[in-house]
Amino acid sequence: MIVTVTLNPSLDRAVEVYSLTRGEVIRAATAHLDPGGKGVNVSRALLANGVPSVAVLPSGGDEGNQLIRLLKAEGVDVLAVSISGRTRSNITLAEPDGTVTKINEPGPAMCRAEFDEVIDRVLARASGADWVVLCGSVPPGLPADAYAQLCRKLRAAGVRVAVDTSGPALREAALAGATLLKPNRDELADVVGTPLKDLGDVIDAAQRLRAWGASTVVASLGADGAVLVDAEGVRTGTCPVARPRSTVGAGDALLAGFLAAGAQGAVALAEGLAWGAAAVSLPGSRMPGPADLFRHDVTIHP
């Protein structure tokens, strides 16, 4: 069983448009409303493929109630912590050529007492879990090391921890000894403070995160696939998508597939790539199920 923690979840409304022109009235081709947030998406992807998961998240206002209803409708086991703020809403505009424009709200502030309740809930559910996955942005009101604080408590309890976040929170998670980090290319470049011009730069940056304390790094590179760097060495892989529809949640699906396949080696990387590519081929932030996966399209390079 895999526990996910999303400190800044959202309602994600994805709208497909024929073209995006500023200042014009634009008629939508389709629209989807999905539960959102990185950890939420990881749980949704896992459950869509028969892997047990529970999603821990704060919830506030009518939006929070709607988020919980949407998750329960998908069969997600939700452990919600009530907060005084209002759960945020995000908008994604997708064009036919695969261009995606996102508008993300900052989310509600979380006080220390609310965060402590989240920590207590997570530690209680982590007993016996295969992984705890800490995902997404740190909400206003909490320090950059919020995920790192939780990571240290979980590691002390012998729990494997995966973290998918950005900025100072990503660095703090590495220093806290996260078992697995899953940055994308931009997040990796930002945390090491240097442009990543080629694959060698990506590998060097991932090794730097390992030097800080992380055991394994999986860097998602969009259409260029992903890189796995761990104690066994370096592996890269790709999985092309013939018709991209939305990149929202693709990295989350990749992380879910990697964890579901054992989180080690070429087999796990290939599964993660298959799940991530399948998510790109779906509208909005829909997560792929078994029928959406085309594993034969994956290529792994030593």
Disulfide bonds with the S-S distance in Angstrom:
none
